[in-house]
């Protein structure tokens, strides 16, 4: 038997059912919302409890204040992370992160539950190493070094008392001792993160951070660091990174890098990064001779992250070394291992041009440069000395890492010119310059009707020491000899 209700009653019944379902759903949502709001009041305690249960970050993570929202957005203050020995490895005054709300509700939290994290004014000390099991690069948070603590206290890393001059062997031995001490310290905190079985898919943002990086025996101290990175442990990671002033192995005004690190189907991740290093202080690289003229490097790095190669360009508006001033220095640079190779370098010098090549070792801090100059103006190089001629020269610079151990040498030849009232056809000779000790050899001045020659003369600490001067006629017959005692030339 079927009961037939009027259409109007059927419509009312459906409305009651719909309103009932909506009311039930609203009640459930309200209950969930109220539960989440209640949880947010104790969010810091809940976070600290979950932090104790997680197994990716080794040690102890704590926050002072934490404010959670229903959409998964969490804001925090006073985050600290200590390693298992109680050493601080990460300090973050404030920041925020996003987690998947469903993972929070179900309690199934994992590395992939975190979708985004922002750290503001953080102090971070990182070591990039090779994982002994996977052989892949791994990042560890480590205890800050003394230099980094000085940086955090706003003490410029380059304002240190200069110690005694050391030989390259002594510098290497000292660096090895410091490295051994550092590695002994690092051995106490070998791995602050466990990567095994973890899959990271997260956006990381750093805002105005201080960062210390230890990589391949090199040590970098970075201020005002900003990073926007999409991290994918099994995919393609994208990086956009800039800094303010930096110190450590290099000192300068800023670094900018952008590119990718590819972890897809490779044993060792492959990098493809563009790099700009702005206004590097050459003396911080050990370029001898107390050179502080700003150098800017651009480069593109490719290959495995453990041993990339790079090519780029170097630019210096001004380069001043003893006795020589270069302008508009430009050239190509390639990087492999610890070596920088410079090629196709060009510069303007005293109205002429210079082409050069060279090699610099980042670890030993030694270098060799050699070049050829044409059309140099003697009157611009030696103002107020009344010498007028155009000079070509070949020059080489060798440095063992300090001004005292840097030697400049080469040879020169001029065209026709004059010195005061003396007119000559050419000047030629060889020279060496090592720390305020300039020496000329085989000097030959060709004049009408003969030559003026000397085996050498020396300018040391602004004093002239002159070898005998010989005057020959056009047939190379000796006409006369002048000695320094004859007052041929006064002391400078």
Secondary structure, DSSP 4 states (H G I P E B T S, - for coil): ------HHHHHHHHHHHHHHHHHHHHHHHHHHHHHHHHHHHTHHHHHHHHHHH-SSB-SEEE-SEEEE-TTSEEEEEEEEEE-TTS-EEEEEEEEEEEE-HHHHHHT---GGGEEEEEEES-EEEEEEEE-TTT-SEEEEE-PPPHHHHHHHTT--TT---------HHHHHHHHHHHHHHHHHHHHTTS-SB--TT---EEEEEEEEEEEEEEETTEEEEEEEEEEEEEEETTSEEEEEEE-SSEEETS-BSEEEEEEEEE-TT-SSPEEEEEEEEEEEEGGGGT-STT---EEEEEEEEEEETTS-EEEEEEEEEEEEETTEEEEEEEEEEEEETTEEEEEEEEEEETTEEEEEEEEEETTT--EEEEEEEEEEEHHHHTTTS-EE-EEEEEEEEEESSSGGGEEEEEEEEE-SEEETTEEESEEEEEEEE-SSEEEEEEEEEEETTEEEEEEEEEEETTEEEE--EEEEETT--EEEEE-GGGTSS---
